[in-house]
Amino acid sequence: MRMIGLRRSLTAALMIVVCACSDSGATEASEASFAAQDDPDSATAGSCPDDGLRLPGTGLCAGRATNYLNVGSASFEAPDGCQWQVGEAEMPGGDYLLYRGLKCGERETRLGFAAGAHRAVIELTSSALDAALDEPVELVSVYSMDGDPNAAVLMRAGEGEPAAVKGCEVRSAGVDGWPSDALVVDNPAEAASANVEDGPRTACGSMGLDEDSAAYWRVFQGYAWFFSLGQDGLEFDPGSLTILRKGDDGSWYAPEDAEE
């Protein structure tokens, strides 16, 4: 596995401010006290308002961390007997990846982030739905990218198999239950001549269209993410993945772009 170069952003970052004050006349002092509750380095940091746990890495109150997530309209409900909770995976350089994972009784979904030179992977390290894993299960490949998102996805999809993506294009997936920004690499000519009676279709190599699997791309926060989730039940919400970075003032924010 090869190291990914995480880049530091030159663009303005989107600060996510969480405020639970119900009094419209709240003072600046009370707002500062509220912010300190979510700052693990603050001398005044105390228990979370909902008596929930703090995430061990970021120190954010688990209940409030939901406000940072990029949860879209395609996010799905937890299975019976399970509930969603916010998890975090440490990334190189002090960043964290937040996500919604399942908790089913005593079992919970945990993801890990493993970096390489040109690619990183997100792995399932603990399962809420199955018994203990023999080894981590690779779910998502993460690539740095520049320029046009569609061009970046097509380039990454063709790495190692350029002939497979000849004539291929990047298009919106448009599949119910997938994130609304999901993309697939497909061959328009093959799609036009396809016969639905022939069954699920594949195109454009191992990172291209696979109608028999939850395989798609997303582009956000300066990276191209390839999800290879198979046919099994999902343990995490693919639309919730969000990179958090710590600002100079000690607060956490979700950068709009990867930073140089």
C-alpha positions, -999 to +999 in steps of 0.1 A: +000+000+000+013+034-009+013+068+011-013+094+002-001+130+003-026+150+022-027+185+010-033+217+030-060+241+017-054+276+004-091+283+001-114+296+029-127+268+050-163+262+060-166+267+097-194+247+112-207+264+143-229+244+166-252+264+189-278+250+212-286+282+230-324+287+232-321+322+247-320+347+218-302+372+241-273+349+249-241+368+255-207+363+239-195+350+272-221+322+273-213+313+236-176+310+245-185+287+274-206+266+250-177+263+226-154+253+254-176+223+261-166+208+228-129+217+231-110+188+248-080+210+254-100+236+272-095+239+310-133+243+313-142+213+292-169+193+310-194+166+304-215+167+273-250+184+276-268+152+266-246+131+290-233+113+260-197+103+253-169+123+238-152+110+207-117+100+219-097+116+191-114+149+184-129+153+218-163+163+203-195+154+221-208+124+201-243+139+200-232+172+186-207+157+162-237+148+140-239+184+130-206+182+112-216+153+089-224+157+053-256+136+056-276+138+024-312+130+016-302+095+003-290+085+038-309+054+049-325+042+082-308+019+106-320-018+106-343-030+133-325-034+166-297-010+156-291+027+158-267+052+141-239+067+161-210+090+150-176+074+147-142+088+138-111+074+121-077+092+125-060+104+093-024+114+087-016+150+097-040+152+126-072+152+105-102+129+114-128+112+092-162+113+108-190+089+097-223+074+108-219+037+118-242+012+132-245+001+168-265-032+173-265-042+209-230-046+221-215-046+186-206-015+167-192-006+133-158+009+133-138+022+103-101+027+100-081+049+076-049+034+061-027+057+040-004+049+011+017+068-014-009+074-041-040+058-025-055+054+009-082+030+020-111+030+044-115-004+061-141-020+082-123-029+114-152-039+136-187-051+125-220-044+141-238-070+119-213-099+119-190-118+142-155-107+148-136-101+116-106-122+107-090-091+091-101-056+081-123-054+050-114-028+024-145-006+015-133+026+000-103+038-020-093+074-016-073+094-042-059+129-043-072+148-073-067+181-092-088+199-117-121+187-132-137+160-110-150+139-139-116+139-156-099+130-123-123+100-117-118+088-153-080+090-149-081+071-116-104+045-129-081+038-158-049+035-138-033+001-146-060-007-172-061+022-197-077+000-224-106-007-202-117+029-200-114+037-237-146+053-249-159+056-213-174+086-196-183+097-161-220+101-154-243+105-124-253+071-110-289+080-103-295+049-081-320+050-053-304+046-019-270+058-031-256+092-023-271+119-046-236+128-058-226+092-067-208+088-101-201+058-123-178+053-152-197+039-181-194+033-219-222+052-237-220+030-267-223-002-247-252+013-227-271+023-258-269-013-272-275-031-239-304-055-235-320-056-201-328-092-206-291-100-206-290-091-169-267-067-149-241-050-170-204-042-163-182-017-182-150+002-180-128-021-159-126-029-122-136+006-111-163+011-137-200+003-138-211-029-121-249-031-120-247-061-097-228-043-069-228-010-050-197+003-067-195+041-074-174+072-071-179+104-051-158+136-052-157+158-022-133+178+000-106+176-026-105+138-030-120+112-053-135+083-033-143+049-049-168+029-029-168-009-035-195-021-011-207-053-028-242-066-021-242-070+016-260-048+041-242-015+048-228-009+082-220+028+076-237+056+058-216+064+026-231+098+024-219+108+058-182+107+054-167+141+064-131+151+069-125+173+100-095+195+105-084+215+136-081+252+131-055+275+146-081+285+172-085+249+183-119+244+169-128+217+143-141+225+108-149+206+076-126+220+048-142+225+015-111+215-004-080+195+004-052+218+015-017+221+002 
